Amino acid sequence: MEHIPFRYIVPAGLLALIGLAWWWEPAHWALWALVPLTALALWDFIQHEHTLRRNYPLLGRIRWLMEDLRPFAQAYIVEDDLDGRPFSHQARALVYARAKGDLDSHPMGTELDVYSDEYEWLSHSIVPKPDVPEHWRVVVGAGTCSQPYSSALLNISAMSFGSLSARAIEALNAGAALGGFAHNTGEGAISRYHRSPGGDLIWELGSGYFGARRPDGNFDPDQFRDNARDAQVKMVEIKLSQGAKPGHGGVLPGAKVTREIAEARGVPVGETVTSPAAHPAFATPIEMLEWLVELRELSGGKPVGLKLCIGQPHELFAIGKAMLETGLHPDFITVDGAEGGTGAAPLELSNSVGMPLREGQIMVRNMLIGLALKEKVKIAASGKLHSGAQLAKAFALGADWCNAARPFMFALGCVQSMNCHRGTCPTGVATQKAWRQRGLVVEDKAPRVARFQRQTVHSLREIVVAMGLSSPWEITPHDMRERLNGARSDAIDRIYTFLEPGQLLEDPDATPYAPHWHAARADTFRRTQ
């Protein structure tokens, strides 16, 4: 009996107010609000779907309102500068400032606790080196490709059309064209919005083979040749896995396969499309490398690489053994960290599957250095990188260039509302609804994309100058220090293992990777021991 008043009080009270407003002529205007609210309360009272609304008519709806407003209230009212996930307010503010050309300086010193494990630092020099080059680029595919690519040090990471809006894709590519850096298509293939601005493209080829797909879902070499030889495509990236949902395939429901998405992906309009978890084109490390060489030839001699989030270490070493056995190799390996983002992923995979970028990048670096292959295979680091300092730390761990995705979304105006998977993005970045995209003006956002990239790479240069080095590739693990506790810190190369050139070839048993090395074989991804 104690809950009866809560169930009846709102409908009864509203009906009483309607009666009062009807009887008292000066209050007739209130009927415009009272009648709809009463109808809503009565519906809540009789419906069976939601217990909260049935027990607390009308009032129960406040919960849904608070749920919708929660990300905004949390971001703008509750969080301090260093709070906020996945990106803090301070990180987002830095991107916004650089994208808009505003002052990106910070007053009063660091807000980090320099004696906690959140603090790590790069070692500067007493003799800085201000006469370093204004810009650097890295050549990918030299020695194996007839069309090697000179890459910027920060490029746009993989984000597909369909996950991002048409205007977002167009603005990103226009920004890449303005700034002279590359735009990764994501596995959703090359859309008209990637093509129209003319910026450099890295074509990502996932297990769905969109843009190079037969009706049965298998790889189509003829379609691949036609798209890969387009002058705008500079490199091809085979996606094995991504950090946000490693080892997970995907299903694109037919309702989302619009005419434009179907056109880009080479699939029928309105039909559900599946991306398998594993690639149908190969089953072993050797087969994968042979297919990679085929793609390089079909593309007309452009660099072809792999993208993966590290999972089973023996599988990475199996790829290394296949490189040794066949003499074949990718032109680059993009290491994606488990902290990477996506439009939508199972929460359990995002939270609990995959190796973070730092450990993954060190392992890939050690595999290539340990097999004396690093000169042939470049490393790209991808996973929550948004600042020049983070780029410098990635270079310290062996990166040749870096990729970023969500920071470029911030440059477009993303406010981290956490609505990417619902299609209700308030800034028009991650939605297919035309009216939501209207606020994203390509001509305004493209310069912001270019400006953010330029200022971030400039920040990297300032760090290189302060460290007294000639290029970011001279930054070593010894130049980066990490806290172990409030009283002790040490150089990264004394915390993690960094192999010497050829060490895996000469004495794998002397390395921490011995169990993974012995469990790996070039002809299978399976563990053999």
C-alpha positions as a Python dict, from the first residue, in 0.01 Angstrom:
ca = {
    (1, 'M'): (0, 0, 0),
    (2, 'E'): (292, 235, 65),
    (3, 'H'): (364, 274, -309),
    (4, 'I'): (7, 345, -417),
    (5, 'P'): (38, 726, -383),
    (6, 'F'): (340, 737, -614),
    (7, 'R'): (153, 547, -884),
    (8, 'Y'): (-161, 760, -871),
    (9, 'I'): (-48, 1098, -752),
    (10, 'V'): (86, 1243, -1081),
    (11, 'P'): (-207, 1142, -1309),
    (12, 'A'): (-459, 1241, -1042),
    (13, 'G'): (-283, 1570, -975),
    (14, 'L'): (-266, 1658, -1343),
    (15, 'L'): (-635, 1577, -1392),
    (16, 'A'): (-715, 1801, -1096),
    (17, 'L'): (-510, 2083, -1245),
    (18, 'I'): (-690, 2044, -1578),
    (19, 'G'): (-1022, 2072, -1396),
    (20, 'L'): (-905, 2383, -1214),
    (21, 'A'): (-772, 2544, -1531),
    (22, 'W'): (-1093, 2466, -1714),
    (23, 'W'): (-1306, 2612, -1435),
    (24, 'W'): (-1092, 2924, -1380),
    (25, 'E'): (-1092, 3122, -1703),
    (26, 'P'): (-763, 3313, -1648),
    (27, 'A'): (-581, 2976, -1634),
    (28, 'H'): (-714, 2842, -1965),
    (29, 'W'): (-375, 2898, -2126),
    (30, 'A'): (-226, 2631, -1898),
    (31, 'L'): (-434, 2364, -2072),
    (32, 'W'): (-191, 2375, -2366),
    (33, 'A'): (73, 2220, -2139),
    (34, 'L'): (-144, 2024, -1896),
    (35, 'V'): (-340, 1820, -2152),
    (36, 'P'): (-33, 1672, -2333),
    (37, 'L'): (144, 1606, -2001),
    (38, 'T'): (-164, 1432, -1864),
    (39, 'A'): (-198, 1218, -2176),
    (40, 'L'): (167, 1119, -2141),
    (41, 'A'): (123, 1038, -1770),
    (42, 'L'): (-185, 825, -1838),
    (43, 'W'): (1, 635, -2108),
    (44, 'D'): (288, 569, -1866),
    (45, 'F'): (31, 455, -1608),
    (46, 'I'): (-119, 184, -1831),
    (47, 'Q'): (181, 67, -2042),
    (48, 'H'): (360, -257, -1945),
    (49, 'E'): (702, -215, -2105),
    (50, 'H'): (884, 3, -1850),
    (51, 'T'): (841, -60, -1477),
    (52, 'L'): (984, 275, -1372),
    (53, 'R'): (739, 471, -1588),
    (54, 'R'): (447, 254, -1477),
    (55, 'N'): (523, 307, -1108),
    (56, 'Y'): (619, 673, -1146),
    (57, 'P'): (419, 811, -1442),
    (58, 'L'): (582, 1108, -1614),
    (59, 'L'): (842, 1144, -1335),
    (60, 'G'): (1012, 822, -1446),
    (61, 'R'): (1095, 989, -1776),
    (62, 'I'): (1337, 1221, -1598),
    (63, 'R'): (1579, 927, -1587),
    (64, 'W'): (1594, 912, -1967),
    (65, 'L'): (1642, 1287, -1985),
    (66, 'M'): (1932, 1267, -1740),
    (67, 'E'): (2085, 976, -1933),
    (68, 'D'): (2078, 1186, -2252),
    (69, 'L'): (2224, 1491, -2082),
    (70, 'R'): (2478, 1301, -1873),
    (71, 'P'): (2773, 1313, -2118),
    (72, 'F'): (2734, 1688, -2161),
    (73, 'A'): (2686, 1762, -1790),
    (74, 'Q'): (2982, 1541, -1706),
    (75, 'A'): (3206, 1704, -1964),
    (76, 'Y'): (3118, 2066, -1890),
    (77, 'I'): (3021, 2067, -1521),
    (78, 'V'): (3154, 1763, -1334),
    (79, 'E'): (3497, 1689, -1483),
    (80, 'D'): (3809, 1888, -1410),
    (81, 'D'): (4077, 1950, -1674),
    (82, 'L'): (4245, 1611, -1633),
    (83, 'D'): (3928, 1404, -1602),
    (84, 'G'): (3728, 1259, -1888),
    (85, 'R'): (3753, 937, -2083),
    (86, 'P'): (3860, 845, -2339),
    (87, 'F'): (4005, 1196, -2384),
    (88, 'S'): (4037, 1445, -2099),
    (89, 'H'): (3908, 1800, -2117),
    (90, 'Q'): (4268, 1922, -2136),
    (91, 'A'): (4347, 1694, -2430),
    (92, 'R'): (4037, 1804, -2620),
    (93, 'A'): (4104, 2170, -2542),
    (94, 'L'): (4455, 2138, -2686),
    (95, 'V'): (4321, 1993, -3011),
    (96, 'Y'): (4047, 2257, -3036),
    (97, 'A'): (4297, 2538, -2980),
    (98, 'R'): (4539, 2410, -3241),
    (99, 'A'): (4263, 2342, -3493),
    (100, 'K'): (4124, 2694, -3457),
    (101, 'G'): (4463, 2864, -3447),
    (102, 'D'): (4403, 2987, -3090),
    (103, 'L'): (4670, 3022, -2825),
    (104, 'D'): (4765, 2669, -2713),
    (105, 'S'): (4992, 2769, -2424),
    (106, 'H'): (4917, 2664, -2066),
    (107, 'P'): (4964, 2886, -1756),
    (108, 'M'): (5096, 2811, -1408),
    (109, 'G'): (5281, 2488, -1491),
    (110, 'T'): (5171, 2126, -1521),
    (111, 'E'): (4855, 2004, -1347),
    (112, 'L'): (4992, 1651, -1337),
    (113, 'D'): (5121, 1501, -1013),
    (114, 'V'): (5485, 1460, -1112),
    (115, 'Y'): (5543, 1211, -829),
    (116, 'S'): (5263, 977, -934),
    (117, 'D'): (5266, 707, -1199),
    (118, 'E'): (5072, 935, -1434),
    (119, 'Y'): (5392, 1128, -1500),
    (120, 'E'): (5658, 1035, -1754),
    (121, 'W'): (5897, 1262, -1934),
    (122, 'L'): (6142, 1311, -2219),
    (123, 'S'): (6497, 1417, -2136),
    (124, 'H'): (6597, 1759, -2269),
    (125, 'S'): (6949, 1880, -2342),
    (126, 'I'): (7159, 2164, -2204),
    (127, 'V'): (7249, 2236, -2568),
    (128, 'P'): (6924, 2246, -2772),
    (129, 'K'): (6956, 2225, -3149),
    (130, 'P'): (6741, 2497, -3311),
    (131, 'D'): (6873, 2450, -3665),
    (132, 'V'): (6690, 2122, -3733),
    (133, 'P'): (6473, 2100, -4047),
    (134, 'E'): (6133, 2268, -4036),
    (135, 'H'): (5964, 1956, -4174),
    (136, 'W'): (6041, 1586, -4198),
    (137, 'R'): (5891, 1313, -4411),
    (138, 'V'): (5957, 939, -4422),
    (139, 'V'): (5985, 735, -4742),
    (140, 'V'): (5782, 412, -4733),
    (141, 'G'): (5848, 131, -4981),
    (142, 'A'): (6199, 226, -5090),
    (143, 'G'): (6369, -75, -5247),
    (144, 'T'): (6053, -280, -5303),
    (145, 'C'): (5810, -37, -5467),
    (146, 'S'): (5824, 143, -5800),
    (147, 'Q'): (5600, 409, -5640),
    (148, 'P'): (5729, 461, -5285),
    (149, 'Y'): (5543, 718, -5077),
    (150, 'S'): (5687, 1012, -4887),
    (151, 'S'): (5469, 1018, -4576),
    (152, 'A'): (5404, 1297, -4328),
    (153, 'L'): (5480, 1221, -3963),
    (154, 'L'): (5114, 1249, -3862),
    (155, 'N'): (4834, 1115, -4081),
    (156, 'I'): (4461, 1059, -4039),
    (157, 'S'): (4392, 710, -3910),
    (158, 'A'): (4128, 472, -4046),
    (159, 'M'): (3766, 596, -4024),
    (160, 'S'): (3513, 468, -4277),
    (161, 'F'): (3244, 654, -4468),
    (162, 'G'): (2929, 523, -4304),
    (163, 'S'): (3086, 544, -3962),
    (164, 'L'): (3162, 910, -4029),
    (165, 'S'): (2932, 1139, -4224),
    (166, 'A'): (2985, 1244, -4583),
    (167, 'R'): (3077, 1597, -4480),
    (168, 'A'): (3320, 1473, -4216),
    (169, 'I'): (3500, 1253, -4471),
    (170, 'E'): (3509, 1536, -4722),
    (171, 'A'): (3646, 1784, -4466),
    (172, 'L'): (3913, 1538, -4347),
    (173, 'N'): (4033, 1472, -4700),
    (174, 'A'): (4025, 1841, -4790),
    (175, 'G'): (4233, 1909, -4478),
    (176, 'A'): (4479, 1637, -4579),
    (177, 'A'): (4507, 1796, -4924),
    (178, 'L'): (4572, 2139, -4770),
    (179, 'G'): (4830, 2006, -4524),
    (180, 'G'): (5010, 1753, -4743),
    (181, 'F'): (4941, 1447, -4531),
    (182, 'A'): (4749, 1123, -4587),
    (183, 'H'): (4393, 1017, -4508),
    (184, 'N'): (4322, 650, -4432),
    (185, 'T'): (3989, 541, -4582),
    (186, 'G'): (3899, 286, -4315),
    (187, 'E'): (3774, -52, -4432),
    (188, 'G'): (3455, 100, -4579),
    (189, 'A'): (3639, 160, -4910),
    (190, 'I'): (3691, 475, -5115),
    (191, 'S'): (3379, 690, -5138),
    (192, 'R'): (3308, 987, -5362),
    (193, 'Y'): (3371, 1206, -5056),
    (194, 'H'): (3725, 1072, -5026),
    (195, 'R'): (3786, 1143, -5393),
    (196, 'S'): (3643, 1491, -5446),
    (197, 'P'): (3897, 1697, -5245),
    (198, 'G'): (4194, 1508, -5395),
    (199, 'G'): (4394, 1444, -5075),
    (200, 'D'): (4636, 1151, -5049),
    (201, 'L'): (4467, 825, -4953),
    (202, 'I'): (4578, 513, -4771),
    (203, 'W'): (4328, 249, -4878),
    (204, 'E'): (4251, 13, -4591),
    (205, 'L'): (4143, -334, -4701),
    (206, 'G'): (3963, -532, -4433),
    (207, 'S'): (3823, -884, -4440),
    (208, 'G'): (3509, -760, -4621),
    (209, 'Y'): (3725, -648, -4917),
    (210, 'F'): (3500, -349, -4981),
    (211, 'G'): (3591, -189, -5310),
    (212, 'A'): (3757, -513, -5420),
    (213, 'R'): (3483, -763, -5346),
    (214, 'R'): (3312, -1036, -5544),
    (215, 'P'): (2940, -1104, -5489),
    (216, 'D'): (3030, -1402, -5268),
    (217, 'G'): (3242, -1179, -5042),
    (218, 'N'): (3582, -1300, -5164),
    (219, 'F'): (3865, -1081, -5293),
    (220, 'D'): (3834, -950, -5650),
    (221, 'P'): (4180, -870, -5795),
    (222, 'D'): (4039, -684, -6096),
    (223, 'Q'): (3837, -442, -5885),
    (224, 'F'): (4136, -400, -5656),
    (225, 'R'): (4362, -316, -5949),
    (226, 'D'): (4120, -53, -6080),
    (227, 'N'): (4091, 124, -5744),
    (228, 'A'): (4449, 82, -5621),
    (229, 'R'): (4599, 231, -5938),
    (230, 'D'): (4409, 555, -5889),
    (231, 'A'): (4670, 829, -5851),
    (232, 'Q'): (4508, 947, -5527),
    (233, 'V'): (4578, 612, -5356),
    (234, 'K'): (4934, 623, -5223),
    (235, 'M'): (4948, 311, -5004),
    (236, 'V'): (4739, 3, -4920),
    (237, 'E'): (4689, -122, -4565),
    (238, 'I'): (4568, -477, -4494),
    (239, 'K'): (4367, -463, -4174),
    (240, 'L'): (4418, -778, -3966),
    (241, 'S'): (4265, -631, -3650),
    (242, 'Q'): (4200, -301, -3477),
    (243, 'G'): (4254, -199, -3119),
    (244, 'A'): (3896, -117, -3025),
    (245, 'K'): (3757, -457, -3125),
    (246, 'P'): (4042, -696, -3217),
    (247, 'G'): (3947, -1031, -3365),
    (248, 'H'): (3590, -918, -3426),
    (249, 'G'): (3411, -920, -3760),
    (250, 'G'): (3117, -702, -3841),
    (251, 'V'): (2766, -696, -3982),
    (252, 'L'): (2633, -395, -4169),
    (253, 'P'): (2250, -424, -4161),
    (254, 'G'): (2075, -382, -4492),
    (255, 'A'): (1883, -81, -4361),
    (256, 'K'): (2214, 108, -4335),
    (257, 'V'): (2337, 14, -4682),
    (258, 'T'): (2230, 331, -4860),
    (259, 'R'): (2295, 402, -5225),
    (260, 'E'): (2612, 598, -5148),
    (261, 'I'): (2749, 337, -4905),
    (262, 'A'): (2667, 59, -5152),
    (263, 'E'): (2843, 252, -5428),
    (264, 'A'): (3160, 293, -5220),
    (265, 'R'): (3171, -62, -5089),
    (266, 'G'): (3066, -240, -5407),
    (267, 'V'): (2768, -417, -5250),
    (268, 'P'): (2393, -424, -5331),
    (269, 'V'): (2176, -147, -5188),
    (270, 'G'): (1970, -257, -4888),
    (271, 'E'): (2136, -596, -4840),
    (272, 'T'): (2304, -699, -4514),
    (273, 'V'): (2681, -729, -4557),
    (274, 'T'): (2914, -936, -4338),
    (275, 'S'): (3282, -880, -4268),
    (276, 'P'): (3427, -1208, -4136),
    (277, 'A'): (3659, -1205, -3837),
    (278, 'A'): (3941, -1362, -4043),
    (279, 'H'): (4057, -1295, -4399),
    (280, 'P'): (3936, -1550, -4656),
    (281, 'A'): (4229, -1465, -4886),
    (282, 'F'): (4493, -1641, -4675),
    (283, 'A'): (4528, -1889, -4389),
    (284, 'T'): (4900, -1891, -4306),
    (285, 'P'): (5174, -1630, -4258),
    (286, 'I'): (5341, -1731, -4584),
    (287, 'E'): (5013, -1709, -4776),
    (288, 'M'): (4953, -1365, -4626),
    (289, 'L'): (5292, -1236, -4743),
    (290, 'E'): (5241, -1386, -5089),
    (291, 'W'): (4902, -1212, -5113),
    (292, 'L'): (5059, -889, -4995),
    (293, 'V'): (5313, -908, -5279),
    (294, 'E'): (5027, -972, -5522),
    (295, 'L'): (4854, -655, -5398),
    (296, 'R'): (5176, -457, -5442),
    (297, 'E'): (5200, -573, -5802),
    (298, 'L'): (4831, -515, -5874),
    (299, 'S'): (4857, -162, -5735),
    (300, 'G'): (5133, -75, -5977),
    (301, 'G'): (5414, -88, -5723),
    (302, 'K'): (5268, 106, -5429),
    (303, 'P'): (5359, 33, -5065),
    (304, 'V'): (5146, -233, -4897),
    (305, 'G'): (5145, -291, -4523),
    (306, 'L'): (4970, -461, -4234),
    (307, 'K'): (4761, -314, -3953),
    (308, 'L'): (4704, -508, -3633),
    (309, 'C'): (4652, -487, -3261),
    (310, 'I'): (4889, -738, -3104),
    (311, 'G'): (4718, -1037, -2948),
    (312, 'Q'): (4896, -1374, -2944),
    (313, 'P'): (5271, -1293, -2952),
    (314, 'H'): (5362, -1617, -3132),
    (315, 'E'): (5149, -1505, -3430),
    (316, 'L'): (5362, -1192, -3469),
    (317, 'F'): (5679, -1401, -3460),
    (318, 'A'): (5524, -1642, -3711),
    (319, 'I'): (5496, -1345, -3950),
    (320, 'G'): (5861, -1267, -3877),
    (321, 'K'): (5967, -1625, -3951),
    (322, 'A'): (5765, -1615, -4275),
    (323, 'M'): (5954, -1301, -4376),
    (324, 'L'): (6286, -1476, -4313),
    (325, 'E'): (6183, -1793, -4493),
    (326, 'T'): (6037, -1629, -4805),
    (327, 'G'): (6234, -1306, -4831),
    (328, 'L'): (5899, -1126, -4863),
    (329, 'H'): (5792, -848, -4631),
    (330, 'P'): (5535, -571, -4589),
    (331, 'D'): (5647, -215, -4648),
    (332, 'F'): (5507, -107, -4311),
    (333, 'I'): (5326, -236, -4005),
    (334, 'T'): (5068, -14, -3836),
    (335, 'V'): (5046, -102, -3468),
    (336, 'D'): (4706, -20, -3322),
    (337, 'G'): (4671, -10, -2945),
    (338, 'A'): (4382, -146, -2742),
    (339, 'E'): (4310, 216, -2642),
    (340, 'G'): (4212, 291, -3002),
    (341, 'G'): (3858, 400, -3082),
    (342, 'T'): (3574, 295, -3308),
    (343, 'G'): (3221, 403, -3388),
    (344, 'A'): (3077, 96, -3216),
    (345, 'A'): (3223, -214, -3052),
    (346, 'P'): (3123, -473, -2792),
    (347, 'L'): (3217, -322, -2455),
    (348, 'E'): (3390, -643, -2343),
    (349, 'L'): (3626, -634, -2644),
    (350, 'S'): (3707, -266, -2599),
    (351, 'N'): (3773, -308, -2227),
    (352, 'S'): (3935, -651, -2208),
    (353, 'V'): (4084, -770, -2539),
    (354, 'G'): (4401, -656, -2713),
    (355, 'M'): (4744, -523, -2619),
    (356, 'P'): (4791, -151, -2543),
    (357, 'L'): (4995, 50, -2791),
    (358, 'R'): (5313, 80, -2587),
    (359, 'E'): (5358, -294, -2530),
    (360, 'G'): (5243, -376, -2882),
    (361, 'Q'): (5473, -126, -3047),
    (362, 'I'): (5773, -243, -2844),
    (363, 'M'): (5700, -604, -2942),
    (364, 'V'): (5675, -521, -3314),
    (365, 'R'): (5990, -310, -3290),
    (366, 'N'): (6175, -594, -3118),
    (367, 'M'): (6060, -850, -3373),
    (368, 'L'): (6184, -636, -3665),
    (369, 'I'): (6508, -525, -3494),
    (370, 'G'): (6574, -875, -3363),
    (371, 'L'): (6542, -1017, -3716),
    (372, 'A'): (6743, -733, -3877),
    (373, 'L'): (6438, -628, -4081),
    (374, 'K'): (6371, -281, -3941),
    (375, 'E'): (6543, -105, -4233),
    (376, 'K'): (6297, -271, -4472),
    (377, 'V'): (5974, -240, -4272),
    (378, 'K'): (5852, 91, -4130),
    (379, 'I'): (5638, 115, -3815),
    (380, 'A'): (5334, 340, -3777),
    (381, 'A'): (5192, 394, -3429),
    (382, 'S'): (4818, 441, -3382),
    (383, 'G'): (4619, 466, -3060),
    (384, 'K'): (4505, 777, -2872),
    (385, 'L'): (4788, 1004, -2993),
    (386, 'H'): (4690, 1371, -2989),
    (387, 'S'): (4997, 1581, -2906),
    (388, 'G'): (5356, 1640, -3010),
    (389, 'A'): (5477, 1486, -2684),
    (390, 'Q'): (5287, 1165, -2754),
    (391, 'L'): (5432, 1156, -3104),
    (392, 'A'): (5781, 1196, -2958),
    (393, 'K'): (5721, 907, -2717),
    (394, 'A'): (5600, 689, -3004),
    (395, 'F'): (5920, 771, -3196),
    (396, 'A'): (6123, 679, -2888),
    (397, 'L'): (5969, 331, -2904),
    (398, 'G'): (6050, 280, -3272),
    (399, 'A'): (5776, 452, -3473),
    (400, 'D'): (5855, 600, -3813),
    (401, 'W'): (5530, 796, -3827),
    (402, 'C'): (5203, 821, -3634),
    (403, 'N'): (4831, 809, -3709),
    (404, 'A'): (4542, 968, -3519),
    (405, 'A'): (4165, 938, -3559),
    (406, 'R'): (3962, 1088, -3275),
    (407, 'P'): (4180, 1402, -3244),
    (408, 'F'): (4102, 1477, -3608),
    (409, 'M'): (3734, 1431, -3520),
    (410, 'F'): (3782, 1693, -3247),
    (411, 'A'): (3937, 1920, -3508),
    (412, 'L'): (3608, 1885, -3700),
    (413, 'G'): (3410, 1988, -3392),
    (414, 'C'): (3338, 1655, -3217),
    (415, 'V'): (3250, 1716, -2850),
    (416, 'Q'): (3286, 1353, -2733),
    (417, 'S'): (2911, 1319, -2676),
    (418, 'M'): (2948, 937, -2695),
    (419, 'N'): (2667, 904, -2951),
    (420, 'C'): (2870, 768, -3245),
    (421, 'H'): (2696, 430, -3239),
    (422, 'R'): (2347, 582, -3228),
    (423, 'G'): (2381, 804, -3532),
    (424, 'T'): (2272, 1103, -3322),
    (425, 'C'): (2605, 1290, -3319),
    (426, 'P'): (2518, 1654, -3237),
    (427, 'T'): (2806, 1794, -3443),
    (428, 'G'): (2739, 1605, -3768),
    (429, 'V'): (3066, 1410, -3754),
    (430, 'A'): (2943, 1054, -3688),
    (431, 'T'): (2594, 1045, -3836),
    (432, 'Q'): (2423, 983, -4168),
    (433, 'K'): (2128, 1215, -4096),
    (434, 'A'): (2142, 1504, -4341),
    (435, 'W'): (2002, 1764, -4102),
    (436, 'R'): (2263, 1680, -3840),
    (437, 'Q'): (2540, 1725, -4097),
    (438, 'R'): (2426, 2074, -4196),
    (439, 'G'): (2626, 2239, -3919),
    (440, 'L'): (2952, 2083, -4041),
    (441, 'V'): (3072, 2323, -4310),
    (442, 'V'): (3351, 2160, -4510),
    (443, 'E'): (3509, 2490, -4615),
    (444, 'D'): (3539, 2591, -4248),
    (445, 'K'): (3650, 2257, -4102),
    (446, 'A'): (3910, 2153, -4361),
    (447, 'P'): (4155, 2432, -4263),
    (448, 'R'): (4109, 2331, -3898),
    (449, 'V'): (4210, 1974, -3982),
    (450, 'A'): (4522, 2098, -4163),
    (451, 'R'): (4604, 2346, -3884),
    (452, 'F'): (4579, 2084, -3609),
    (453, 'Q'): (4813, 1849, -3796),
    (454, 'R'): (5062, 2125, -3871),
    (455, 'Q'): (5071, 2260, -3515),
    (456, 'T'): (5104, 1911, -3366),
    (457, 'V'): (5399, 1822, -3589),
    (458, 'H'): (5550, 2163, -3508),
    (459, 'S'): (5517, 2074, -3138),
    (460, 'L'): (5708, 1752, -3211),
    (461, 'R'): (5981, 1959, -3376),
    (462, 'E'): (6008, 2184, -3068),
    (463, 'I'): (6058, 1875, -2852),
    (464, 'V'): (6330, 1743, -3085),
    (465, 'V'): (6502, 2083, -3065),
    (466, 'A'): (6482, 2082, -2684),
    (467, 'M'): (6632, 1733, -2673),
    (468, 'G'): (6933, 1846, -2879),
    (469, 'L'): (6861, 1597, -3158),
    (470, 'S'): (6852, 1628, -3536),
    (471, 'S'): (6533, 1432, -3605),
    (472, 'P'): (6258, 1245, -3419),
    (473, 'W'): (6409, 914, -3533),
    (474, 'E'): (6705, 988, -3304),
    (475, 'I'): (6484, 973, -2993),
    (476, 'T'): (6563, 649, -2811),
    (477, 'P'): (6401, 458, -2524),
    (478, 'H'): (6682, 585, -2302),
    (479, 'D'): (6558, 943, -2359),
    (480, 'M'): (6220, 864, -2203),
    (481, 'R'): (6168, 811, -1832),
    (482, 'E'): (5878, 665, -1638),
    (483, 'R'): (5782, 666, -1270),
    (484, 'L'): (5792, 335, -1086),
    (485, 'N'): (5658, 490, -767),
    (486, 'G'): (5670, 819, -581),
    (487, 'A'): (6040, 783, -502),
    (488, 'R'): (6184, 605, -806),
    (489, 'S'): (6190, 647, -1182),
    (490, 'D'): (6398, 497, -1458),
    (491, 'A'): (6462, 509, -1832),
    (492, 'I'): (6217, 312, -2044),
    (493, 'D'): (6492, 82, -2173),
    (494, 'R'): (6555, -27, -1814),
    (495, 'I'): (6188, -107, -1760),
    (496, 'Y'): (6100, -276, -2090),
    (497, 'T'): (6321, -505, -2298),
    (498, 'F'): (6464, -360, -2620),
    (499, 'L'): (6648, -611, -2840),
    (500, 'E'): (6972, -542, -3021),
    (501, 'P'): (6989, -578, -3404),
    (502, 'G'): (6987, -947, -3504),
    (503, 'Q'): (6945, -1073, -3147),
    (504, 'L'): (6654, -1304, -3233),
    (505, 'L'): (6860, -1456, -3512),
    (506, 'E'): (7168, -1510, -3300),
    (507, 'D'): (7030, -1616, -2962),
    (508, 'P'): (6649, -1615, -2925),
    (509, 'D'): (6673, -1812, -2598),
    (510, 'A'): (6846, -1514, -2435),
    (511, 'T'): (6538, -1295, -2495),
    (512, 'P'): (6204, -1284, -2309),
    (513, 'Y'): (6040, -1386, -2637),
    (514, 'A'): (6191, -1735, -2647),
    (515, 'P'): (5863, -1922, -2570),
    (516, 'H'): (5676, -1725, -2839),
    (517, 'W'): (5961, -1766, -3089),
    (518, 'H'): (5972, -2143, -3046),
    (519, 'A'): (5591, -2167, -3066),
    (520, 'A'): (5587, -1985, -3401),
    (521, 'R'): (5608, -2134, -3751),
    (522, 'A'): (5601, -1969, -4089),
    (523, 'D'): (5340, -2207, -4228),
    (524, 'T'): (5075, -2163, -3958),
    (525, 'F'): (4930, -1907, -3719),
    (526, 'R'): (4866, -2184, -3468),
    (527, 'R'): (5082, -2230, -3162),
    (528, 'T'): (5308, -2530, -3219),
    (529, 'Q'): (5442, -2577, -2863),
}
